[in-house]
Amino acid sequence: MSRLQRRLAALPLVLLALLGSPLLANDHPNLARGFDAGKAYELPSDLEAVNLFNGALNLAIPIGQSYPVSGTLSYGLTLRYNSRPWDFFTEFVGGSIGTRERSKPTWLSNSGLGWSLSLGRLLPPLDPDNDSPGWSYIGPDGSPHLFTKANGQPGSTAEFPQYTGDGSLLRLVGPPHNERVEFPDGTVHEFVADPNNGHKRRLSQIRDRSGNTVTVSYQTLSNKRRQWTITDSQGRVHRVEFSVDPLIAGYYWNHGGVLTKVDLAAFGGDRAVYRFTYGTSSIPLSRINYSCPFPIHRSFVLVPLLTRIDLPEGDSYRMSLSDYNLPNDPELLCERQSGQLRGMTLPTLGRLEWDYRQLNLPLPEGDRCKDFLGPTVAIAERRRVNEDGTVAGRWKYAPSIGLQFPVHCSDPKNPNPPRTLIHTVTDPLGHYSKHYFSLSHDAVGGFDPDEYGLPLTHGTTDFDGRHLSTQSFDKVAGLLRSTYVVYEKTTGSAPDSAKPR
């Protein structure tokens, strides 16, 4: 089995390695959601994380506490946001056009566009939401993990065991329609077939090796309300309610609905209730640059936008409809900036605000016509705002390349494409950091195509031959600290992939 290991010369404050793997078409490194092993993130607050390669914004709002069940088993609910609220696909048109790239609201959202609450999902090969060739586990943060057989090939719905090759060390075992995902800490997540669709799976139980359990059951409360009931072996009972009312859920009324209430067991027999409010808006489907020369198709979709989270104490998070990107003319700029969250008022009455830009990242020769993989929406500026509206701090994100209009695959190939992305983050005091990423799709100058998106550049090394990853600068004193990394890749038998993912 191949294994990717990384040695760090120094541990930077903003480098975080977590489980995740860009294995699905909509989780190419240019578009990846969630957290991904080996990638670099800025963690400006307990709520925020910015992917410093593709500029994606991630938010995490705890819904209640973490509940311990045993020494090895605990669980909790977290509401998560990602600024990639769209899934992209290729549509056959015919005629002189042939195919074109289209978008739709991501199926991951069950709490308004871009927002999700989950304990983990399992996708069989025939699940209509699965755009990978085999089984996939989707973590609570939206990061995908693809399973393969021992020979490295995707397995069918009845071939077990299967394994992930991304460092998450997950194992999938049968029997069919009652599959189990085994985690390296010994916990097991059991999934059963959805009675309404045999190609889908629902989480039914989480357990440890000592028999402690967390059980999830599903109820229909009315023709417009659905519920999860979560119970554990300590006797606690929690309820999570969803609305499938089209007036509330919009596009998602027949895609599982939207979260409306979480009722949690609290100390001393009390209950902690969280409520979620939405506004619906008809917004343009995310546009793709290369679609602009084709015939114009004005496509809008009615989506729910999360506008308020009421906490048990009476405080709230608030996001008005004007806090989302709602462009009036999707054909004017042909850009992707539709539906992203731009601001949020905190329970403390301060605000977090974000501005976005389009970032155009290069594609390998074989993918140059996959229009949806190139242009992406990236954070350009982040602000902390006081209750009175004054700006308390401003952080700016500046990529070294990617701001120019992308080159279509019908244009001549660039003979000397950029091989390194440098993302510079400047804080309110003028101090800044530089984050280096490999962009090479060719084995040239020491670069390896499998390193695409990883936080390193070739050509600058330390005394041990490790590659430059980050630099931190004082605005007056200059360079303060450099971080170097080395990735070691061994090839061997599956299921681990030789690629550093």
C-alpha positions in Angstrom: 0.0 0.0 0.0 1.2 3.5 -0.8 1.3 6.1 2.0 1.9 9.8 1.9 3.8 11.3 4.7 4.8 14.9 5.3 7.7 16.2 7.4 7.6 19.8 8.5 10.6 21.9 9.3 8.4 24.2 11.4 4.7 24.2 12.2 3.0 27.4 10.9 0.0 28.7 12.7 -2.2 28.6 9.7 -1.4 25.1 8.3 -4.0 22.5 9.1 -4.1 18.9 7.9 -7.5 17.2 8.3 -9.2 14.2 6.7 -10.7 14.8 3.3 -10.0 14.0 -0.4 -11.0 15.8 -3.6 -12.2 12.6 -5.3 -15.5 13.5 -6.8 -15.8 15.7 -10.0 -17.2 18.6 -7.9 -14.3 18.2 -5.4 -11.4 18.7 -7.7 -8.8 20.8 -5.8 -10.1 23.9 -7.7 -13.6 23.4 -6.3 -13.0 21.3 -3.1 -15.3 21.7 -0.2 -14.7 20.9 3.5 -11.2 20.1 4.8 -8.6 18.2 2.8 -5.5 16.4 4.1 -2.4 18.2 3.2 -4.0 21.5 2.3 -3.4 24.9 4.0 -6.2 26.8 5.7 -6.3 30.1 7.5 -8.2 29.9 10.8 -9.1 33.5 11.6 -11.8 32.6 14.2 -13.6 29.7 15.8 -16.2 30.0 13.1 -14.2 30.6 10.0 -11.7 28.7 7.9 -10.4 29.9 4.5 -8.9 27.4 2.0 -5.8 29.2 0.9 -5.5 27.3 -2.4 -9.0 27.9 -4.0 -10.2 30.6 -1.6 -13.3 28.8 -0.4 -14.9 30.0 2.8 -15.9 27.4 5.5 -18.0 28.3 8.5 -18.8 26.0 11.5 -21.5 26.9 14.0 -21.9 24.3 16.9 -25.5 23.4 17.5 -25.4 22.3 21.1 -22.6 20.6 23.0 -20.6 17.5 22.3 -22.2 14.5 24.0 -19.9 11.8 25.4 -21.2 8.3 25.3 -18.0 6.4 26.3 -14.3 7.0 26.4 -14.1 6.4 22.6 -17.5 7.6 21.4 -18.9 11.1 21.4 -21.1 13.0 19.0 -22.5 16.5 18.4 -24.2 18.6 15.7 -22.5 21.4 13.7 -24.1 23.6 11.1 -21.6 24.1 8.3 -21.4 26.6 5.5 -19.2 26.4 2.3 -19.0 29.1 -0.4 -19.3 26.4 -3.1 -23.1 26.2 -3.1 -23.3 24.7 -6.6 -22.7 21.4 -8.3 -21.6 21.3 -11.9 -22.4 18.8 -14.6 -22.2 18.4 -18.4 -25.5 18.6 -20.3 -25.9 17.2 -23.8 -27.4 19.8 -26.1 -26.8 18.5 -29.6 -26.5 20.4 -32.8 -23.5 22.7 -33.3 -23.0 23.1 -29.5 -22.8 19.5 -28.5 -22.5 19.8 -24.7 -22.4 22.6 -22.3 -21.6 22.9 -18.6 -24.5 23.6 -16.3 -25.0 24.0 -12.5 -27.6 23.2 -9.9 -27.8 23.8 -6.1 -25.6 21.3 -4.4 -27.5 18.3 -2.9 -25.4 18.6 0.3 -27.3 21.6 1.4 -30.1 20.8 3.8 -30.2 24.0 5.8 -30.4 26.6 3.0 -28.2 27.1 0.0 -24.6 26.4 1.1 -25.5 25.3 4.6 -25.6 21.7 5.9 -26.1 19.7 9.1 -25.0 16.1 8.9 -23.6 13.2 10.9 -22.0 11.7 7.7 -23.4 10.3 4.5 -22.8 7.1 2.5 -23.3 7.1 -1.3 -23.7 3.8 -3.2 -22.5 3.7 -6.8 -26.1 4.0 -8.1 -27.1 6.9 -5.9 -28.1 9.7 -8.3 -26.1 12.2 -6.1 -22.9 10.2 -6.5 -20.7 11.4 -9.3 -17.9 9.0 -8.5 -17.7 5.5 -10.0 -17.9 3.7 -6.7 -18.9 4.0 -3.0 -18.2 7.4 -1.3 -18.4 8.5 2.3 -19.2 12.2 2.8 -18.0 13.6 6.1 -20.0 16.0 8.2 -17.9 18.9 6.7 -18.7 17.9 3.1 -15.4 16.3 2.3 -15.6 13.1 0.2 -13.8 9.8 0.7 -13.8 7.3 -2.2 -13.7 3.6 -1.5 -12.0 1.1 -3.7 -11.5 -2.7 -3.8 -8.1 -4.2 -2.8 -7.1 -3.9 -6.5 -7.7 -0.2 -6.5 -10.8 -0.4 -8.7 -14.2 0.9 -7.7 -16.4 -1.8 -6.2 -20.0 -2.7 -7.0 -22.9 -2.4 -4.5 -22.2 -5.9 -3.3 -18.3 -6.2 -3.3 -16.8 -5.9 0.2 -14.5 -5.0 1.9 -13.5 -1.7 0.4 -11.0 0.9 1.6 -10.2 4.6 1.3 -6.8 5.6 -0.1 -6.6 9.2 1.2 -5.2 8.7 4.6 -8.6 8.6 6.4 -8.2 4.8 6.9 -11.8 4.0 6.5 -13.1 0.6 5.7 -16.5 -0.3 4.1 -18.0 -3.7 4.9 -21.3 -5.4 4.0 -23.8 -6.9 3.8 -25.6 -5.0 1.1 -28.3 -2.6 2.3 -26.8 -2.7 5.8 -23.3 -1.4 5.1 -20.9 -0.3 7.8 -18.1 2.3 7.7 -15.3 1.4 10.1 -13.2 4.3 11.5 -9.6 4.0 12.7 -10.7 4.9 16.3 -12.8 1.7 16.4 -16.2 3.3 16.0 -18.6 2.0 13.3 -21.2 3.9 11.4 -24.0 1.7 10.1 -26.2 2.7 7.1 -29.4 1.1 5.9 -31.3 1.5 2.6 -33.7 4.4 2.4 -37.2 2.8 2.2 -38.2 5.5 -0.4 -35.2 4.9 -2.6 -33.2 1.7 -2.5 -30.2 3.4 -4.2 -29.8 5.7 -1.2 -28.5 5.0 2.3 -29.4 6.6 5.7 -27.3 6.6 8.9 -28.9 4.3 11.4 -26.3 3.8 14.2 -22.9 4.9 15.4 -21.3 2.5 18.0 -18.0 1.7 19.6 -16.4 -1.7 20.2 -17.9 -1.9 23.7 -21.5 -1.7 22.6 -22.2 1.9 23.3 -24.5 3.4 20.7 -26.0 6.4 19.0 -29.1 5.6 17.0 -30.8 7.6 14.4 -34.4 7.0 13.3 -36.6 8.9 10.8 -40.2 9.9 11.1 -42.8 11.7 8.9 -44.6 14.2 11.1 -47.0 15.5 8.4 -47.0 16.0 4.7 -44.7 18.9 5.1 -42.5 18.0 8.1 -39.8 15.3 8.6 -37.8 14.4 11.7 -34.6 12.7 12.8 -34.7 11.2 16.3 -31.2 10.7 17.8 -30.9 8.6 20.9 -27.9 7.3 22.7 -27.2 4.5 25.2 -27.0 7.1 28.0 -30.7 7.8 27.6 -30.5 11.1 25.9 -33.0 11.9 23.1 -32.6 14.7 20.5 -34.9 15.7 17.6 -34.0 17.4 14.3 -36.9 18.7 12.3 -37.0 19.6 8.5 -39.6 21.3 6.4 -40.5 20.0 2.9 -43.0 22.9 2.3 -42.2 24.3 -1.1 -42.9 27.8 0.2 -40.0 27.4 2.7 -37.7 24.8 1.1 -37.9 26.1 -2.5 -35.7 23.9 -4.7 -35.1 21.5 -1.8 -38.7 20.6 -1.1 -38.2 17.3 -2.9 -34.5 17.0 -2.0 -34.9 16.3 1.8 -36.2 19.8 2.8 -34.5 22.3 5.0 -33.7 22.3 8.7 -36.2 24.2 10.9 -35.6 23.1 14.5 -33.1 21.2 16.6 -34.4 20.1 20.1 -31.5 18.8 22.2 -31.4 17.2 25.6 -29.8 19.6 28.1 -28.6 19.5 31.7 -31.0 18.6 34.4 -33.8 17.4 32.1 -34.1 20.7 30.3 -34.3 21.1 26.5 -32.1 23.3 24.3 -34.0 24.4 21.2 -32.5 26.0 18.1 -34.7 27.4 15.4 -33.9 28.2 11.8 -35.6 30.8 9.5 -35.4 31.2 5.8 -36.2 33.6 3.0 -36.6 32.3 -0.5 -35.2 34.1 -3.6 -35.1 33.3 -7.3 -31.4 33.6 -8.1 -29.4 32.9 -11.3 -27.7 29.6 -11.6 -24.0 30.0 -11.2 -22.5 30.9 -14.5 -19.4 29.5 -16.2 -17.1 31.8 -18.1 -16.8 29.6 -21.2 -20.6 29.4 -21.6 -20.7 33.0 -22.6 -20.0 32.5 -26.3 -22.9 30.0 -26.5 -26.6 30.9 -26.8 -27.8 32.6 -23.7 -30.0 30.5 -21.4 -31.4 32.6 -18.6 -31.8 30.1 -15.8 -33.0 30.9 -12.4 -33.8 28.7 -9.4 -35.9 29.3 -6.3 -33.7 28.6 -3.3 -34.0 28.9 0.5 -31.5 31.2 2.1 -30.8 30.9 5.8 -31.6 34.2 7.4 -31.7 33.5 11.2 -30.5 31.0 13.8 -32.2 31.5 17.1 -30.3 30.1 20.1 -31.8 28.7 23.3 -30.6 31.7 25.3 -32.5 34.1 23.1 -29.6 35.3 21.1 -29.3 34.8 17.3 -27.1 34.7 14.2 -28.7 36.8 11.5 -28.2 36.9 7.7 -30.6 39.0 5.7 -31.3 38.3 2.1 -29.1 41.2 1.2 -26.2 39.4 2.9 -26.1 37.0 0.0 -24.8 37.5 -3.5 -28.0 38.0 -5.6 -26.8 39.4 -8.9 -29.6 41.0 -11.0 -28.2 40.1 -14.4 -26.5 36.7 -14.6 -25.5 37.3 -18.3 -23.8 40.6 -17.7 -20.5 39.2 -16.2 -21.0 35.5 -16.8 -19.5 34.8 -13.4 -20.0 32.4 -10.6 -20.7 34.8 -7.9 -24.3 33.8 -7.2 -25.7 32.8 -3.8 -22.5 33.2 -1.7 -22.9 34.5 1.8 -21.3 38.0 2.2 -22.1 38.9 5.8 -23.4 37.6 9.1 -24.4 39.3 12.3 -23.2 37.5 15.4 -25.0 37.0 18.8 -22.6 39.7 20.1 -24.1 42.1 17.5 -20.7 42.4 15.7 -20.5 41.2 12.1 -18.3 39.1 9.9 -18.2 40.2 6.2 -16.6 38.7 3.1 -15.9 39.9 -0.4 -15.3 37.5 -3.3 -13.4 37.5 -6.6 -13.2 35.1 -9.5 -10.0 33.1 -9.5 -9.1 31.2 -12.6 -6.9 28.2 -12.0 -5.1 26.2 -14.7 -6.2 22.8 -15.9 -4.2 19.9 -17.4 -4.3 19.4 -21.2 -6.9 16.6 -20.9 -9.2 18.8 -18.8 -8.9 22.1 -20.5 -12.4 21.8 -22.0 -14.0 21.0 -18.6 -15.1 24.6 -18.2 -16.5 24.1 -14.7 -13.1 23.2 -13.2 -11.2 26.4 -14.1 -13.0 29.5 -12.8 -13.8 29.5 -9.0 -15.0 32.0 -6.5 -12.4 33.0 -3.9 -12.3 35.2 -0.8 -10.8 38.6 -1.7 -11.4 40.4 1.7 -12.6 39.5 5.2 -13.8 42.1 7.7 -14.8 42.2 11.4 -17.3 45.0 12.0 -18.4 46.5 15.3 -22.0 46.9 16.3 -21.9 50.6 15.3 -20.8 49.7 11.8 -17.1 50.7 12.1 -14.6 48.2 10.7 -12.5 46.6 13.5 -10.2 44.8 11.1 -9.7 44.1 7.5 -7.8 41.1 6.0 -6.9 41.0 2.3 -6.3 37.9 0.1 -4.2 38.4 -3.1 -3.4 35.5 -5.5 -0.3 35.9 -7.6 -2.1 34.7 -10.7 -5.6 33.7 -11.8 -7.2 37.2 -12.0 -7.0 37.3 -15.8 -9.8 36.0 -17.9 -9.2 32.3 -18.5 -8.1 30.8 -21.8 -10.6 28.6 -23.5 -9.5 25.1 -24.6 -9.9 26.1 -28.3 -7.1 28.7 -27.8 -3.4 27.8 -28.2 -1.9 26.1 -25.2 0.4 28.4 -23.1 3.9 27.0 -23.7 5.1 28.2 -20.3 2.2 28.0 -17.8 2.5 29.2 -14.2 3.7 26.4 -11.9 3.2 28.1 -8.5 0.3 30.0 -7.0 1.4 32.4 -4.2 -1.5 33.5 -2.0 -0.7 36.6 0.1 -2.8 37.3 3.2 -2.4 40.8 4.7 -3.7 41.5 8.2 -5.1 44.8 9.6 -1.7 45.9 10.9 0.0 45.4 7.5 1.8 42.2 8.5 1.5 39.5 5.8 2.1 35.9 5.0 2.8 34.1 1.7 1.4 30.6 1.0 2.9 28.6 -1.9 1.0 26.0 -3.9 2.0 23.7 -6.8 0.1 24.4 -10.1 2.1 22.2 -12.3 0.5 19.6 -14.5 3.8 18.5 -15.9 6.9 16.8 -14.5 9.1 19.8 -15.2 11.6 21.5 -12.9 11.2 19.0 -10.1 7.4 19.4 -10.1 5.2 16.3 -9.9 1.7 16.5 -11.5 0.3 14.6 -8.4 1.3 17.6 -6.3 -1.3 19.9 -7.9 -2.9 22.0 -5.2 -0.4 21.0 -2.4 1.2 23.7 -0.3 4.7 23.8 -1.8 6.9 25.2 -4.5 10.0 23.8 -6.1 13.2 25.8 -6.6 13.5 27.1 -3.0 14.6 24.5 -0.4 16.1 24.4 3.1 19.3 22.6 4.0 17.5 19.3 4.2 16.0 19.6 0.7 12.5 20.4 1.9 10.4 22.7 -0.3 9.2 26.2 0.7 5.5 26.2 1.8 4.9 29.5 3.8 6.6 32.7 4.7 5.5 35.1 7.5 6.5 38.8 7.3 6.5 41.8 9.6 5.7 45.0 7.6 8.8 46.6 9.0 11.3 43.9 10.0 10.6 41.7 6.9 10.8 37.9 6.9 10.1 36.4 10.3 9.6 32.7 9.6 9.6 30.2 6.7 8.0 26.7 6.7 9.3 23.9 4.5 7.7 20.6 3.7 8.5 17.4 1.9 6.1 14.8 0.6 7.2 11.2 0.3 5.3 9.1 -2.1 5.7 5.3 -2.3 4.0 3.3 -4.9 2.6 -0.2 -4.3 -0.6 -2.2 -4.3 -4.0 -0.6 -3.8 -6.1 0.5 -2.1 -3.9 3.5 -1.4 -3.5 5.7 -4.4 -0.1 6.8 -5.5 -1.4 10.4 -5.8 -0.9 12.6 -2.7 -4.5 13.0 -1.8 
